[in-house]
Amino acid sequence: MNLFDLHCDTITELCRAGEDLVNRTFQLSIDRPDFDRYVQTFAIFVPDGCRGQAAVEYFDRNLAYFYAQMERYASRIAPVRSGCELGGVLDGGRIAAVLSVEGGAVLAGDLRRIALLKQQGVSLLTLTWNGVNELGSGQDENLPLTPFGREAVAELERQSIVTDVSHLSDRGFDDLVGIARGPFVATHSNSRAVCDVPRNLTDDQFREIVRRGGLVGINFYPLFLRKTDPDGAGFRDILNHVEHFLAIGGRDVLAIGSDFDGASMPRGVNSVEKIANLYDFMLHSISDQGIVDQIFFENAHRFYRERMTP
């Protein structure tokens, strides 16, 4: 099977702990999966309390750690900065590593940093985490985008960095719809109709992403899968979100956004190699390999090839 995962927090956790991409500690280790083609998006998570120069320095430390890990395991994995680089890495049998940032505080209120992020290899930016930053707010406070946030969205598009709306407030999402000219994504968000928590997408939000040709990555975090007995969440709950999104036109935008090493995981998919079992479950349940392959790889792969320019 092939996998394109739109979100994990592994690199930040590795940097914090001084661990490697080959490990026995974290949910993701690059020596465990046996996928035919594997693309992993690594998010550098910037906490809400980290702002200004402190946020820049925090990002720089994690960025250096990311590239040090890429160099250390260069025979297994390579960073990709554009769609044209993707094929060469995958055809060579290596994991393709996409770099993202979770938290617009990384900009420190300076639009010029967006062009620098592009030079540093960042492909996606999650505008907010749960709280407030210079761009707007997450779901803890339902605030609109700030004037700076509006400018940042336009500059992100100019620099071909994809805007990620996971964590963004509903009012911020509405503002984004009026500003963004192209597609945007929700790298790790589920359906609010299935599990009514603010971090999940409403049907209208999902349809807007579909209309624009974006992506939505299914998040494995139990509290976003089900409200009753989240500790019992499993494959069936993931399928419930997939089936709901498919029913409202999501075939070409659905993807995987695991959130490995950023949250607890259901027992059946609490490490990267177990995604193969989820794939088999989906194949048996949906009975259409074309749809399952789109979700696990093809949709995100197509989007990255078409949208990620040097």
C-alpha positions in Angstrom: 0.0 0.0 0.0 0.9 3.7 -0.4 0.6 6.4 2.3 0.6 10.2 2.2 0.1 11.5 5.8 -0.7 15.2 6.0 0.2 15.7 9.6 2.4 14.5 12.5 4.1 16.3 15.4 7.0 13.8 15.5 9.9 16.1 14.6 9.0 18.6 17.4 8.8 15.7 19.9 12.0 14.2 18.7 13.8 17.6 19.1 12.4 18.0 22.6 13.5 14.5 23.7 16.8 14.3 21.7 15.5 11.2 19.9 15.9 10.1 16.3 13.5 9.3 13.5 14.5 5.6 14.1 13.3 5.0 17.6 11.3 2.7 19.9 9.6 5.6 21.9 7.3 7.4 19.6 4.3 6.6 17.5 6.2 7.3 14.3 9.6 5.7 13.5 10.7 5.5 9.9 12.1 2.0 10.2 8.7 0.4 11.0 6.3 0.8 8.1 6.7 -1.2 4.9 4.7 0.9 2.5 5.4 0.9 -1.3 5.4 4.7 -1.4 5.3 6.8 1.7 5.1 10.6 2.0 5.1 12.0 5.6 4.3 15.6 6.4 6.3 16.7 9.5 4.9 19.7 11.3 7.0 22.0 13.5 4.5 22.8 16.2 4.8 26.4 17.7 3.0 26.5 21.1 0.5 29.3 21.7 2.7 30.8 24.5 5.7 31.2 22.2 5.6 34.6 20.5 7.9 37.1 18.8 11.6 36.4 18.6 11.1 33.4 21.0 8.8 31.8 18.4 11.4 32.4 15.7 14.2 30.9 17.7 12.0 27.9 18.7 11.2 27.3 15.1 14.9 27.6 14.0 15.9 25.0 16.6 13.4 22.5 15.4 14.1 23.3 11.7 17.8 22.5 12.3 16.8 19.3 14.0 14.6 18.3 11.1 17.4 18.8 8.5 19.9 17.0 10.8 17.6 14.0 10.9 17.2 14.2 7.1 20.9 14.1 6.7 21.4 11.3 9.3 18.9 9.0 7.6 19.5 10.2 4.0 19.4 6.6 2.7 15.8 6.2 4.0 14.2 9.6 3.8 14.6 12.9 1.9 12.9 16.3 2.2 10.9 17.5 -0.7 10.1 21.2 -1.4 8.0 20.9 -4.5 5.9 18.5 -6.6 8.7 18.1 -9.1 11.0 16.7 -6.4 8.4 14.2 -5.1 8.7 11.6 -7.9 12.4 11.2 -7.7 12.5 10.5 -4.0 9.6 8.0 -4.2 10.9 6.3 -7.3 14.2 5.9 -5.5 12.5 3.9 -2.7 12.9 6.6 0.0 10.3 8.3 2.2 9.4 11.8 1.0 9.4 14.3 3.9 7.1 17.4 3.5 7.7 20.2 6.0 4.9 22.2 7.6 4.5 24.6 10.5 1.6 24.4 13.0 1.1 27.9 14.3 1.3 31.3 12.6 3.3 32.7 15.6 6.3 31.5 13.6 5.9 34.7 11.5 6.4 36.9 14.6 4.1 39.4 13.0 6.4 40.0 10.0 5.2 39.2 6.5 8.7 39.0 5.2 9.2 35.7 7.1 6.8 34.0 4.7 9.3 34.2 1.9 12.0 33.0 4.3 9.8 30.0 5.3 9.5 29.1 1.6 13.3 29.2 1.2 13.6 27.0 4.3 11.4 24.4 2.7 8.0 24.9 4.3 5.1 23.7 2.2 2.1 24.3 4.5 1.3 26.7 7.4 -1.4 26.0 9.9 -2.6 29.5 10.7 -3.4 29.0 14.4 -3.3 26.5 17.1 -6.0 26.5 19.8 -5.4 30.0 21.2 -4.7 33.5 19.8 -1.8 34.6 17.8 -0.9 37.5 15.5 -3.1 36.1 12.6 -6.3 35.2 14.5 -7.5 32.5 16.9 -8.1 28.9 17.1 -11.2 27.2 18.5 -10.6 28.3 22.1 -11.8 31.8 21.1 -14.0 32.3 18.1 -12.2 35.5 16.7 -11.9 36.6 13.1 -8.6 36.9 11.2 -6.6 40.0 12.2 -5.6 42.6 9.5 -2.1 40.9 9.6 -3.7 37.5 9.2 -5.6 38.7 6.1 -2.3 40.0 4.6 -0.5 36.7 5.6 -3.1 34.6 3.7 -2.5 36.6 0.5 1.3 36.4 0.9 1.2 32.6 1.6 -0.6 32.2 -1.7 2.0 34.4 -3.5 4.8 32.2 -2.0 3.0 28.9 -2.9 2.7 27.9 0.8 -0.6 26.2 1.4 -2.9 27.5 4.1 -4.0 24.9 6.6 -7.3 25.6 8.5 -7.1 22.9 11.1 -7.5 24.6 14.5 -8.8 27.8 12.9 -11.9 29.4 14.5 -15.2 29.4 12.6 -15.0 33.2 12.2 -11.5 32.9 10.9 -12.6 30.2 8.4 -15.3 32.5 7.1 -12.8 35.4 6.7 -10.4 33.1 4.8 -13.1 32.1 2.4 -13.4 35.7 1.4 -9.7 36.2 1.0 -8.2 33.0 -0.5 -8.1 32.7 -4.2 -7.0 29.1 -4.4 -7.5 25.9 -2.5 -6.7 25.5 1.1 -6.5 22.4 3.3 -7.4 21.0 6.7 -4.5 18.6 7.4 -6.0 17.0 10.5 -9.7 17.6 11.0 -12.8 15.4 11.1 -16.5 15.8 10.7 -18.4 17.9 13.2 -21.7 16.3 12.1 -20.3 12.9 13.3 -18.4 14.2 16.4 -19.6 17.6 17.5 -16.4 19.3 18.7 -15.3 22.7 17.5 -12.0 21.3 16.1 -13.9 19.3 13.5 -15.3 20.8 10.2 -18.9 21.6 9.6 -20.4 20.3 6.5 -20.5 23.7 4.9 -16.8 24.2 5.7 -16.0 20.8 4.2 -18.0 21.6 1.1 -16.1 24.8 0.6 -12.8 22.9 0.7 -14.3 20.4 -1.8 -15.4 23.3 -4.0 -11.9 24.7 -4.1 -10.2 21.4 -4.7 -8.4 21.3 -1.3 -7.7 18.4 1.1 -9.0 17.2 4.4 -6.9 14.8 6.4 -8.7 12.4 8.8 -7.4 12.8 12.3 -7.0 9.7 14.6 -7.3 11.5 17.9 -10.1 9.7 19.8 -11.7 12.9 21.1 -12.2 14.1 17.5 -13.6 10.7 16.5 -16.4 10.2 19.0 -17.8 12.0 22.0 -19.1 9.0 23.9 -16.5 6.7 25.3 -13.6 8.1 23.2 -11.2 5.5 24.9 -13.1 2.9 22.8 -12.6 4.7 19.5 -11.3 2.6 16.7 -11.4 1.8 13.0 -15.2 1.9 12.8 -15.2 5.5 14.1 -12.6 6.6 11.5 -14.8 5.0 8.9 -17.9 6.9 10.1 -16.1 10.2 9.4 -14.9 8.9 6.0 -18.3 7.7 5.0 -20.0 11.0 6.0 -17.5 13.0 4.0 -17.8 10.7 1.0 -21.6 11.2 1.1 -21.2 15.0 0.8 -18.8 14.9 -2.2 -15.4 14.3 -0.6 -14.0 11.5 -2.8 -11.4 13.7 -4.4 -10.3 15.6 -1.3 -10.2 13.1 1.5 -6.7 12.1 2.9 -5.0 10.9 6.0 -3.9 13.4 8.7 -2.9 11.0 11.6 -1.6 13.5 14.2 1.0 11.0 15.3 3.0 12.1 18.3 0.7 15.1 18.7 -2.1 13.2 20.5 -3.1 9.9 22.0 -4.2 7.4 19.3 -6.7 4.5 19.2 -5.1 1.2 20.2 -5.6 -0.2 16.7 -3.6 2.6 15.0 -1.3 3.9 17.7 1.9 3.5 15.6 2.6 4.2 12.0 3.0 0.6 10.8 -0.6 -0.2 12.0 -2.0 2.1 9.3 -1.7 -1.0 7.0 -4.4 -2.6 9.2 -6.6 0.4 8.8 -6.1 0.3 5.1 -7.3 -3.4 5.0 -10.3 -2.5 7.2 -11.3 0.3 4.8 -10.8 -1.8 1.8 -13.1 -4.5 3.3 -15.7 -1.9 4.4 -15.8 0.4 1.4 -15.2 -2.4 -1.2 -13.8 0.1 -3.7 -10.0 0.0 -3.8 -10.0 3.2 -6.0 -11.6 5.2 -3.3 -9.4 3.8 -0.5 -6.3 4.4 -2.5 -7.4 8.0 -3.1 -7.8 8.6 0.6 -4.5 7.0 1.7 -2.3 8.4 -1.1 -3.6 9.6 -4.4 -5.5 12.7 -3.5 -2.7 14.2 -1.4 -0.1 13.1 -3.9 -2.0 14.8 -6.8 -2.5 18.0 -4.8 1.1 18.2 -3.8 2.4 17.6 -7.4 0.0 20.2 -8.8 0.1 22.9 -6.1 3.6 22.8 -4.7 5.8 24.9 -6.9 9.5 25.7 -6.3 
